[in-house]
Amino acid sequence: VSGGKDSSSLVYLLNQVRRRHLLGRRIDFMLEAVHLDQKQPGHNFSSLENWIDISGIPFYAITEDTYSIVVEKTKPGKSYCSLCSRLRRGILYSHAIQRQATLALGHHRDDALETLLLNMIHQGQTKAMPLRYIADRGINVIRPLAYCAEDDLAALAQSLRIPILPCNLCGSQPNSQRRQAKILLSSLDHFAGVDDARQNMLRALSDIRPSHLLDQKFRAACGLDPATGEPLPSSSNTVL
């Protein structure tokens, strides 16, 4: 739990699922909150720790000076986010291994759509965020908030009076690519008019038509002719 609205809302919601047996009484799990103190100047997570303690959730704080590394290694004008997230993820992976735990991340719908846009525009890839995957070293990673809108999580955090901790890294870069992707998403909202652009884009990630795309390897994997996109006679699992 970073101290932002998303991961803190995730802690609250998972605790509600656990306490109220919303997955059924046969499915039970333990919940722990892990905070990474990156040694950002002036960082104080005591308000977050107190809020989680009141919820009755075990709280672990890990101290690693990734802040200095990110500031030193990032070239002027480049985003801190990529290196920062990789370092944080590696530390959380190590803790998850020690605890033999599944790692739940707080990425939401808008994060996934921003990542999709960034990958398409800057990398030439159709790639967003998986809801569940097996990471390095065999760690189970889940994103329970993947269908949640960022505005809804912000409203939840405000209603619960969740203490929000500022970030001196991403908060110091108002012109980062991630922020520009947010502006692009807002522009698409206006372009869509009465249609819900973000929900339709999210739905599109679950409704792929390989016959109408250009990736020949993907077509072949879906039982289609790589060149024409037509179903192959020998395939029994064709996806159009």
Rosetta blueprint (number, residue, H / E / L):
1 V L
2 S L
3 G L
4 G L
5 K H
6 D H
7 S H
8 S H
9 S H
10 L H
11 V H
12 Y H
13 L H
14 L H
15 N H
16 Q H
17 V H
18 R H
19 R H
20 R L
21 H L
22 L L
23 L L
24 G L
25 R L
26 R L
27 I L
28 D L
29 F L
30 M L
31 L L
32 E L
33 A E
34 V E
35 H E
36 L E
37 D E
38 Q L
39 K L
40 Q L
41 P L
42 G L
43 H L
44 N L
45 F L
46 S H
47 S H
48 L H
49 E H
50 N H
51 W H
52 I H
53 D H
54 I H
55 S L
56 G L
57 I L
58 P L
59 F E
60 Y E
61 A E
62 I E
63 T E
64 E L
65 D L
66 T H
67 Y H
68 S H
69 I H
70 V H
71 V H
72 E H
73 K H
74 T L
75 K L
76 P L
77 G L
78 K L
79 S L
80 Y L
81 C H
82 S H
83 L H
84 C H
85 S H
86 R H
87 L H
88 R H
89 R H
90 G H
91 I H
92 L H
93 Y H
94 S H
95 H H
96 A H
97 I H
98 Q H
99 R H
100 Q L
101 A L
102 T L
103 L E
104 A E
105 L L
106 G L
107 H L
108 H L
109 R H
110 D H
111 D H
112 A H
113 L H
114 E H
115 T H
116 L H
117 L H
118 L H
119 N H
120 M H
121 I H
122 H H
123 Q H
124 G L
125 Q L
126 T L
127 K L
128 A L
129 M L
130 P L
131 L L
132 R E
133 Y E
134 I E
135 A L
136 D H
137 R H
138 G H
139 I L
140 N E
141 V E
142 I E
143 R L
144 P L
145 L L
146 A L
147 Y L
148 C L
149 A L
150 E H
151 D H
152 D H
153 L H
154 A H
155 A H
156 L H
157 A H
158 Q H
159 S H
160 L H
161 R L
162 I L
163 P L
164 I L
165 L L
166 P L
167 C L
168 N L
169 L L
170 C H
171 G H
172 S H
173 Q L
174 P L
175 N L
176 S L
177 Q H
178 R H
179 R H
180 Q H
181 A H
182 K H
183 I H
184 L H
185 L H
186 S H
187 S H
188 L H
189 D H
190 H H
191 F H
192 A H
193 G L
194 V L
195 D L
196 D L
197 A H
198 R H
199 Q H
200 N H
201 M H
202 L H
203 R H
204 A H
205 L L
206 S L
207 D L
208 I L
209 R L
210 P H
211 S H
212 H H
213 L L
214 L L
215 D L
216 Q H
217 K H
218 F H
219 R H
220 A H
221 A H
222 C L
223 G L
224 L E
225 D L
226 P L
227 A L
228 T L
229 G L
230 E L
231 P E
232 L L
233 P L
234 S L
235 S L
236 S L
237 N L
238 T L
239 V L
240 L L
